[in-house]
Amino acid sequence: RILQFAFPCFGAMLPLDPSNTALTAQPQPGTRLESAALSPSSLESNPDCSPLSVSLTFKDLAFTAKLLRGEPKVILEPCSGHLGGGQLVAVMGPSGCGKTTLLDMLAMKKTAPYSGQVFINGHARNALLYPRIAAYVSQEDDMPAHWKVREALEFNVALKRQPGASCKATAEFIDVLLDTFGLAGVAGTYIGGPQVRGISGGQRRRVTLARGVAANASLLFCDEPTSGLSAADAELCVRALHDIAKRLSVLVMVVIHQPRREVARLFDTLVLLTSNPGRMMYFGSMGGAPAYMEACGHPMPVQATNPVDFLLDLVTPGVELDATDSLVEAFAKRQQPELERQVEQALVAKGLTVRQMLHLAHCRALSDDESPTSSSDEDESGCLIWGRARLGPYAVPFHAQVVALMKRRVRLTLRNPCAVSMQVLLPILMGLLIGCIYQGVWQSHSYLQVVFFIYIMFTMITLNSLPLMPTLIQERGYLKRETSERLYTVVAHQMTVLLITVPLSFVGATAEVVIAYMLSGLPLVYFRVFLTWCLLLFLVFDALFQWAAAVAPDGEQALSLTLPFQIVFMLLNGLMVKESSAPFLLRWVFEISPTSYAMEAIFARMREDTSVYDFLGYAGRSSSKGMAVVGCMIFTLRVLQVLALKYLNKLRK
């Protein structure tokens, strides 16, 4: 029941034989699914009603890259194939043969244009719903260092779970994953990183793989999951994937380099490619590959200890055993016609669509006492819907995404001493420093010192969020990978920033202003307007820094992007450069400069006690106009930040 909860749409894969009555009995598109056969109670009581696992069919997939000079280069020639559920598939070949390219195209991660078609259960791949049944594990183990292992799995389960699943079943399923991947002993340990002590590299790789499985996917694509690992860790990773494929009937496709014999035996199917250009050389069982090569006139030497090394030597151009040309011809005669026949057969013997699978998974997740009623809805294919099945790329609604992200952000913030110190303690120390330097400045009757105090405070408050930019750029890496898996939306991520990160920095900025103001001895009558404009400046520059962190590729470029704004706004504020003496082409900057409005507002409030306002020659603009301008700037920068996070710095494949 635990495994059925996690993968409700998986069952035994049926062979592609038109005479198979179990296969031909599956509903065709447009066929009504009878409620008696699909009710939640019958699904549990009758094993024959368990839904089919996913079959993956690809036809004429090919990719040609364009070089810098515009010249085309064929990376992968057209290739086709068919794979059923419950298999562990190895994609192997020499460097440059298009292994990762093929995987990315099948996983719908390829951002460059390519040709060919991909089918799920004989139906053309639905780009909108495909992320609901497919998960992709990249080569990078990019996760927050202060995250615990169990929390990482809980995060993916929470954002990919089916509605109606109980907390107990969820916890038990996570325990199953921890045991399967050998992580039960480190479930409460930090994942770690360069600055944080945590689990080992092999364990971190297994956490990444477990997160992919926790995504409730029927297709799992893994790009070189054993790279950089020891032989023991590599075997543990592949063995865990093998167990998942068999126990849950998941189709797991892995790009791997020269595994040792014990690891190679765990794979069911081998897709062997050659390079220059990438072409398919073998598509069949892993155990049958040596016999196939022998039938093609290339027997494996008796002294060979690892068949995989022998196979790769045969398909690597330029090595001593290179048999690329003859194997290409042999594949075209021996295997390609049969593969094409299987592909055509798969397109005729269609199974459930992804939409129907999601409906069926929704039904399985409901409690036993729920059943379809006369008021049940029907989708366009005639499938009965119990309740509301989510038929978009995201498994959970927006509010559930925000809750999961907020839980993670709160935990990571509280565990990271640098985050709290940068956002709260550092501003407090700066407030104490500035307050001590300008202590009692009002009582000294040196209005020039008062002007400098106000200017310094406005300058420092605008820099409060500057140290956060490297952290925000690092978070963007997690965001890009997790949103590409459709775990949550960019807007949900931004909501957690506005609800947790910004308020925490806001508290630090408020404490800084209060401490410095009280030590300076300025009258309390000016405190309200001073605090208001300090916090408005903080909010607008915080939005500016976060926008730059979303736009720039790295921290250095982000800093370079914000410097012109800081310099211009701090110079053109009426103190350093008056509006009347500024160059004509730059006078419009005063109309949008937040520091100019802040300086004018505070000195206008002090007009009765000092002559600074008249000396600086301000134009008498209202504070309401300034607040409206600053508010529009904050809103615009936040919108631009969301757009930048969504459309810029994408993962290129």
C-alpha positions in Angstrom: 0.0 0.0 0.0 2.9 2.3 0.7 4.3 1.8 -2.8 0.9 2.1 -4.3 0.4 5.4 -2.6 3.7 6.8 -4.0 3.3 5.4 -7.5 -0.4 4.9 -7.9 -0.2 4.8 -11.7 2.3 2.0 -12.0 1.6 -1.6 -12.6 3.1 -4.5 -14.6 4.1 -3.6 -18.1 2.3 -5.6 -20.8 4.2 -6.7 -23.9 3.5 -5.0 -27.3 1.6 -7.9 -28.8 -1.7 -7.0 -30.6 -3.0 -10.5 -29.8 -2.6 -9.8 -26.1 -6.1 -9.3 -24.9 -5.1 -7.5 -21.8 -3.4 -4.9 -23.9 -6.1 -4.5 -26.5 -8.7 -4.2 -23.7 -7.2 -1.0 -22.5 -9.4 2.1 -23.2 -8.7 4.0 -26.3 -8.9 7.8 -26.4 -12.5 8.8 -26.4 -13.6 5.6 -24.7 -15.6 6.0 -21.5 -14.0 4.4 -18.5 -16.7 2.5 -16.6 -17.0 3.5 -12.9 -17.3 -0.1 -11.7 -13.9 -0.9 -13.1 -12.2 2.3 -11.8 -13.7 2.9 -8.4 -11.2 3.1 -5.6 -12.5 0.1 -3.8 -12.3 -2.1 -6.9 -8.7 -1.0 -7.5 -7.7 -2.4 -4.2 -9.8 -5.5 -4.2 -9.1 -6.5 -7.8 -5.5 -6.7 -8.8 -6.4 -7.0 -12.5 -7.6 -3.4 -12.4 -4.2 -2.0 -11.4 -3.2 0.6 -14.0 -0.5 0.2 -16.6 3.0 1.5 -16.1 4.4 3.9 -18.7 5.9 2.8 -22.0 8.3 5.1 -23.7 8.6 5.2 -27.5 10.9 7.5 -29.5 11.0 7.8 -33.2 13.8 9.4 -35.3 15.2 11.5 -32.5 18.2 13.5 -33.8 20.1 16.6 -32.9 22.3 18.9 -35.0 24.3 21.7 -33.2 25.4 24.9 -34.8 29.0 25.9 -34.3 30.2 29.4 -33.6 30.7 30.0 -37.3 27.2 28.8 -38.1 28.4 25.5 -39.5 26.1 22.5 -38.6 27.5 19.5 -36.7 25.5 16.3 -36.3 25.6 15.2 -32.7 23.1 12.4 -33.0 21.7 10.8 -36.1 18.0 9.7 -36.1 17.4 6.8 -33.7 14.3 5.0 -32.6 13.3 2.6 -29.8 10.7 1.3 -27.4 11.0 0.7 -23.7 8.6 -0.7 -21.2 8.1 -0.1 -17.5 10.1 -1.8 -14.8 13.4 -1.7 -16.6 16.8 -0.3 -15.7 18.3 1.0 -19.0 21.9 1.9 -19.5 22.8 4.5 -22.2 26.5 4.0 -23.0 29.1 5.0 -25.5 32.3 7.0 -26.0 32.6 10.7 -25.3 30.7 12.9 -27.8 28.3 10.1 -28.9 25.2 11.9 -27.8 24.3 10.0 -24.7 23.2 13.0 -22.6 21.7 14.5 -25.7 19.4 11.5 -26.1 18.5 11.5 -22.4 17.7 15.2 -22.4 15.5 14.9 -25.5 13.6 12.0 -23.9 13.3 13.8 -20.6 12.1 17.0 -22.4 15.1 18.9 -21.0 16.7 19.8 -24.3 16.4 23.6 -24.8 18.0 23.6 -28.2 15.8 22.6 -31.2 15.9 19.0 -32.2 13.9 16.6 -34.5 11.9 13.5 -33.8 9.0 12.4 -31.7 8.4 10.9 -28.2 5.4 8.9 -27.3 4.0 7.8 -23.9 1.9 4.6 -24.1 1.6 5.2 -27.8 0.3 8.8 -27.5 2.3 11.9 -28.5 4.0 13.4 -25.5 2.0 16.1 -23.8 4.4 18.9 -22.9 2.0 20.3 -20.2 1.5 17.1 -18.3 4.8 15.2 -19.0 6.5 16.7 -15.9 3.9 15.0 -13.8 5.1 11.5 -14.8 8.8 12.2 -15.5 11.7 13.2 -13.2 15.2 14.2 -14.2 18.3 13.8 -12.0 21.2 15.9 -13.3 24.9 15.4 -12.6 25.0 18.2 -10.0 24.0 17.5 -6.4 22.9 21.1 -5.8 21.0 21.3 -2.5 21.0 23.7 0.5 23.8 22.8 2.9 21.7 23.1 6.1 19.0 20.8 4.7 18.6 17.5 6.4 18.4 14.3 4.4 14.9 13.4 5.4 13.7 16.9 4.9 14.9 16.8 1.3 12.8 13.8 0.6 9.8 15.2 2.4 10.1 18.3 0.3 9.7 16.5 -3.0 7.0 14.2 -1.7 5.0 17.1 -0.4 5.2 18.9 -3.8 4.5 15.8 -5.9 2.1 13.8 -3.7 -1.4 12.8 -4.7 -4.3 14.4 -2.8 -5.8 12.4 0.0 -2.6 10.7 1.1 -2.3 10.4 4.8 0.6 11.7 6.8 1.3 8.2 8.1 1.5 6.7 4.6 3.8 9.6 3.5 6.1 9.0 6.4 6.2 5.3 5.8 7.0 5.8 2.1 9.9 8.2 3.0 11.2 5.5 5.3 11.1 3.0 2.4 13.1 5.4 0.2 15.7 6.0 3.0 16.1 2.2 3.4 16.3 1.5 -0.3 19.0 4.1 -0.9 20.9 3.3 2.3 20.3 6.7 3.9 18.3 5.6 7.0 21.4 6.1 9.2 22.0 9.7 8.1 18.3 10.8 7.8 18.9 13.5 10.4 22.2 14.7 9.1 22.9 17.9 7.2 23.5 17.5 3.5 26.5 19.8 3.9 28.7 21.7 1.5 32.0 23.5 1.3 31.4 25.5 4.5 29.1 23.0 6.3 30.0 19.5 7.5 27.5 16.9 6.3 27.1 13.6 4.5 29.6 12.1 2.1 29.6 12.7 -1.7 28.2 9.3 -2.4 25.4 9.8 0.1 24.7 13.2 -1.4 24.4 11.6 -4.8 21.9 9.0 -3.4 19.9 11.8 -1.8 19.6 13.4 -5.2 18.4 10.1 -6.8 16.0 9.5 -3.9 14.5 12.9 -4.5 13.9 12.0 -8.1 12.1 8.8 -7.0 10.2 10.7 -4.4 8.7 12.9 -7.2 6.2 10.1 -7.9 7.4 9.7 -11.4 6.9 6.7 -13.6 9.9 7.8 -15.8 13.2 8.5 -14.1 16.1 9.9 -16.2 19.5 10.0 -14.5 22.5 11.8 -16.1 25.7 10.1 -15.0 24.6 9.3 -11.4 27.9 7.5 -10.7 30.4 10.1 -11.9 33.0 11.0 -9.3 31.9 8.2 -6.9 33.9 5.3 -5.6 33.2 1.8 -7.0 31.3 0.9 -3.8 29.2 4.1 -3.9 28.5 3.7 -7.6 27.2 0.1 -7.0 25.0 1.3 -4.2 23.4 4.0 -6.4 22.8 1.6 -9.3 21.5 -1.2 -7.0 19.0 1.2 -5.4 17.8 2.3 -8.9 17.5 -1.4 -9.9 15.4 -2.1 -6.8 13.1 0.9 -7.5 12.6 -0.1 -11.1 11.6 -3.6 -10.1 9.6 -2.9 -7.0 7.7 0.1 -8.4 7.7 -0.8 -12.1 9.4 2.5 -12.9 11.3 2.9 -16.2 14.7 4.2 -15.1 17.1 5.4 -17.9 20.7 6.0 -16.9 23.7 7.5 -18.7 26.8 5.8 -17.4 30.5 5.5 -18.2 32.2 2.1 -18.1 30.6 0.5 -15.0 32.3 -2.5 -13.5 30.9 -6.0 -14.1 28.9 -6.1 -10.9 27.2 -2.8 -11.7 26.6 -3.7 -15.4 24.7 -6.9 -14.4 22.1 -4.8 -12.7 20.9 -3.2 -16.0 18.2 -4.9 -18.0 18.7 -3.0 -21.3 21.6 -1.5 -23.0 21.5 1.4 -25.5 24.9 1.5 -27.1 26.0 4.5 -29.2 29.1 5.4 -31.2 30.5 8.9 -31.9 31.4 11.1 -34.8 28.5 11.3 -35.4 26.4 9.7 -32.7 24.7 6.6 -34.0 22.9 3.7 -32.4 24.9 0.4 -32.5 23.0 -1.9 -30.2 19.6 -1.9 -28.5 18.7 -4.9 -26.5 19.4 -6.8 -23.2 22.6 -6.1 -21.3 23.3 -9.8 -21.0 22.8 -10.5 -24.7 25.2 -7.8 -25.9 28.4 -10.0 -26.0 26.5 -12.7 -28.0 25.2 -10.2 -30.4 28.7 -8.9 -31.0 30.0 -12.4 -31.6 27.2 -13.0 -34.1 28.4 -9.8 -35.9 31.9 -11.3 -36.1 33.5 -9.8 -33.0 33.7 -12.4 -30.2 34.8 -11.2 -26.8 38.3 -12.3 -25.9 38.6 -15.0 -23.3 40.9 -12.9 -21.1 38.4 -10.0 -21.0 37.1 -9.6 -17.4 34.5 -6.9 -18.0 32.2 -7.2 -21.1 31.4 -3.5 -20.9 35.1 -2.5 -21.6 35.1 -4.8 -24.6 31.8 -3.3 -25.9 33.1 0.2 -25.6 36.3 -0.6 -27.3 34.3 -1.9 -30.3 32.3 1.3 -30.6 35.0 3.9 -29.9 36.5 5.3 -33.1 40.3 5.2 -33.4 41.1 2.5 -30.8 42.6 -0.8 -31.6 39.4 -2.8 -31.5 37.4 -0.2 -33.4 34.6 -2.0 -35.3 32.3 1.0 -35.8 31.7 0.7 -39.5 30.8 -3.0 -39.5 28.6 -2.6 -36.4 26.7 0.2 -38.0 25.9 -2.0 -41.0 25.1 -4.9 -38.7 22.7 -2.8 -36.7 20.9 -1.5 -39.8 20.4 -5.1 -40.9 19.8 -7.0 -37.7 18.2 -4.7 -35.1 16.9 -1.5 -36.8 14.0 -3.2 -38.7 12.8 -4.9 -35.6 13.0 -1.7 -33.6 11.0 0.2 -36.2 8.4 -2.6 -36.1 8.1 -2.3 -32.3 7.8 1.4 -32.6 5.0 1.2 -35.2 3.3 -1.5 -33.1 3.5 0.7 -30.0 1.8 3.5 -31.8 -1.0 1.3 -32.8 -1.5 -0.5 -29.4 -2.2 2.6 -27.4 -2.5 2.6 -23.6 -3.8 5.2 -21.2 -3.0 8.8 -21.9 -1.2 10.8 -19.2 -4.5 12.6 -18.5 -6.2 9.3 -17.8 -3.3 8.1 -15.7 -3.6 11.3 -13.5 -7.3 10.7 -13.1 -6.7 7.1 -12.2 -4.0 8.1 -9.7 -6.4 10.6 -8.2 -9.0 7.9 -7.7 -6.5 5.5 -6.1 -5.5 8.2 -3.6 -9.1 8.8 -2.5 -10.5 7.1 0.6 -12.5 3.9 0.2 -15.8 5.4 1.0 -15.7 7.8 -1.9 -17.2 6.7 -5.2 -18.4 8.4 -8.3 -21.8 9.9 -8.3 -24.2 11.1 -10.9 -22.7 14.6 -10.5 -19.2 13.4 -11.3 -17.5 15.4 -14.0 -16.1 13.9 -17.2 -13.0 15.0 -19.0 -12.9 15.4 -22.8 -11.9 11.7 -23.2 -14.9 10.5 -21.2 -13.0 9.5 -18.1 -14.9 9.9 -14.9 -13.4 12.2 -12.3 -13.8 11.7 -8.6 -13.4 15.1 -7.0 -10.9 17.4 -8.7 -7.9 15.9 -10.2 -5.1 18.4 -11.0 -4.4 18.3 -14.7 -1.6 20.9 -14.9 2.2 20.6 -14.7 2.1 21.1 -10.9 0.9 18.3 -8.6 -0.1 20.6 -5.7 -1.9 24.0 -5.6 -0.1 27.3 -5.2 -0.8 27.6 -1.4 0.7 24.1 -0.8 3.8 25.2 -2.7 4.2 28.3 -0.6 3.7 26.3 2.6 6.4 23.8 1.7 8.8 26.5 0.6 8.2 28.6 3.7 8.9 25.6 6.0 12.2 25.0 4.2 13.2 28.7 4.3 12.5 29.0 8.0 14.5 26.0 8.8 17.5 27.0 6.7 17.4 30.5 8.0 17.4 29.5 11.6 20.1 26.9 11.1 22.4 29.3 9.2 24.1 31.7 11.6 25.5 33.7 8.7 21.9 34.5 7.5 20.8 35.8 10.8 24.0 37.7 11.4 24.0 39.4 8.0 20.3 40.4 8.2 20.0 41.3 11.9 23.2 41.5 13.9 25.3 43.3 11.3 22.7 46.2 10.9 22.5 46.5 14.7 26.3 46.8 15.0 26.3 49.4 12.2 23.6 51.3 14.1 25.7 51.3 17.2 28.8 52.4 15.3 27.1 55.3 13.6 25.2 56.3 16.7 28.4 56.4 18.8 30.2 58.4 16.1 27.4 61.0 16.0 26.4 60.7 19.6 24.7 63.9 20.8 25.1 65.6 17.4 21.9 67.6 17.8 23.0 69.1 21.1 26.2 70.3 19.5 24.2 72.7 17.3 26.4 71.8 14.4 23.8 71.4 11.7 26.4 70.4 9.2 27.1 67.4 11.3 23.4 66.7 11.4 23.3 66.7 7.6 26.2 64.3 7.5 24.5 62.0 10.0 21.3 61.9 8.0 23.3 61.4 4.7 25.4 58.6 6.2 22.3 56.9 7.6 20.5 57.0 4.3 23.6 55.6 2.6 24.2 52.8 5.0 20.5 51.7 5.0 20.6 51.4 1.2 23.5 48.9 1.5 21.9 46.6 4.1 20.9 43.9 1.5 24.1 44.0 -0.5 25.7 41.1 1.5 22.7 38.9 0.6 23.4 38.9 -3.1 25.7 35.8 -3.2 23.2 33.9 -1.1 20.4 34.8 -3.5 22.4 33.8 -6.5 23.2 30.5 -4.9 19.5 30.0 -4.1 18.8 30.7 -7.8 20.6 27.5 -8.7 18.3 25.4 -6.5 15.3 27.4 -8.0 16.2 26.7 -11.6 16.6 22.9 -11.1 13.5 22.6 -8.9 11.2 24.7 -11.1 12.4 22.8 -14.2 11.0 19.7 -12.4 7.8 21.6 -11.9 8.0 21.2 -8.1 6.7 24.8 -7.6 6.4 28.1 -9.5 8.7 31.1 -9.4 5.9 33.2 -7.9 5.7 30.7 -5.0 9.4 31.1 -4.4 9.2 34.8 -4.5 6.3 34.8 -2.0 8.5 33.0 0.6 11.3 35.7 0.0 8.8 38.5 0.7 7.3 36.7 3.7 10.5 35.6 5.4 13.7 37.0 4.0 12.6 40.6 3.5 10.8 40.9 6.9 13.9 39.6 8.7 16.1 42.2 6.9 13.4 44.7 7.7 13.7 44.0 11.4 17.5 44.5 11.2 17.1 47.8 9.3 14.5 49.1 11.8 16.8 48.2 14.7 19.7 50.0 13.0 17.7 53.2 12.5 16.3 53.2 16.0 19.6 52.7 17.7 21.5 55.3 15.6 18.7 57.9 16.0 18.4 57.5 19.7 22.2 57.9 20.2 22.3 60.9 18.0 20.0 62.9 20.3 17.7 64.2 17.5 14.3 65.3 18.7 11.6 62.6 18.7 9.4 64.9 16.7 11.4 64.1 13.6 11.7 60.3 14.3 8.6 59.3 12.5 9.5 60.8 9.1 13.1 59.8 9.5 12.2 56.1 10.2 9.6 56.1 7.4 12.0 57.2 4.8 14.9 55.1 6.0 12.7 52.0 5.7 11.4 53.1 2.3 15.0 53.4 1.1 15.7 50.0 2.5 12.8 48.4 0.7 13.6 50.0 -2.7 17.3 49.1 -2.6 16.5 45.6 -1.3 14.3 45.2 -4.3 17.1 46.6 -6.5 19.7 44.1 -5.1 17.4 41.2 -5.4 16.5 42.1 -9.0 20.3 42.3 -9.8 20.8 38.9 -8.2 18.1 37.5 -10.5 19.4 39.1 -13.6 23.2 38.7 -13.4 25.0 35.4 -14.0 27.2 35.8 -11.0 27.9 38.0 -7.9 30.5 40.2 -9.6 28.2 41.1 -12.4 25.4 41.6 -10.0 27.5 44.1 -8.0 28.5 45.9 -11.2 24.9 46.1 -12.3 23.8 47.9 -9.0 26.8 50.3 -8.7 25.5 52.8 -11.3 22.1 53.1 -9.6 23.8 53.6 -6.2 26.2 56.2 -7.4 23.6 58.2 -9.4 21.0 58.1 -6.6 23.5 59.0 -3.9 25.0 61.9 -5.9 21.8 63.4 -7.3 19.9 63.8 -4.1 20.1 67.6 -3.6 23.0 67.5 -1.1 26.0 66.5 -3.2 24.5 68.0 -6.4 21.6 70.5 -6.4 18.9 70.1 -8.9 19.4 73.7 -10.1 23.1 73.1 -10.7 22.8 69.6 -12.2 23.3 69.1 -16.0 20.1 69.6 -17.9 20.1 66.1 -19.3 20.3 64.7 -15.7 17.7 66.8 -13.9 15.0 64.2 -14.6 16.9 61.8 -12.3 15.8 63.9 -9.3 12.2 62.9 -10.1 12.9 59.3 -9.6 15.7 59.4 -7.1 14.5 57.9 -3.8 17.3 59.4 -1.8 16.4 62.9 -3.2 12.8 62.5 -1.9 14.1 61.2 1.4 16.5 64.1 2.0 13.9 66.6 1.0 11.3 65.1 3.3 13.4 65.1 6.4 14.9 68.6 5.9 11.4 69.9 5.1 10.3 68.6 8.5 13.3 70.3 10.2 12.7 73.6 8.3 11.6 75.4 11.5 14.8 74.5 13.3 17.4 74.7 10.5 17.9 76.6 7.3 19.3 73.5 5.5 16.1 73.1 3.4 16.3 76.6 1.9 20.1 76.4 1.5 19.9 73.2 -0.6 17.2 74.8 -2.7 14.7 71.9 -2.8 11.7 72.4 -5.2 9.0 71.8 -2.5 7.9 68.4 -3.8 5.3 66.7 -1.6 6.2 63.6 0.5 3.1 61.8 -0.9 4.6 62.1 -4.4 7.9 60.7 -3.2 6.2 57.8 -1.5 4.2 57.0 -4.7 7.3 57.1 -6.8 9.2 54.8 -4.4 6.2 52.5 -4.2 6.1 52.2 -8.0 9.8 51.5 -8.1 9.5 48.7 -5.5 6.6 47.1 -7.3 8.3 47.4 -10.7 11.6 45.9 -9.4 9.8 43.0 -7.8 7.9 42.2 -11.0 11.1 42.4 -13.0 12.8 40.1 -10.4 10.1 37.5 -10.9 10.4 37.8 -14.7 14.2 37.5 -14.5 14.0 34.4 -12.3 11.6 32.8 -14.7 13.1 33.7 -18.1 16.8 34.5 -17.6 19.8 32.3 -16.6 18.0 29.2 -17.7 19.6 25.7 -17.6 20.9 25.3 -21.1 21.0 21.8 -22.6 
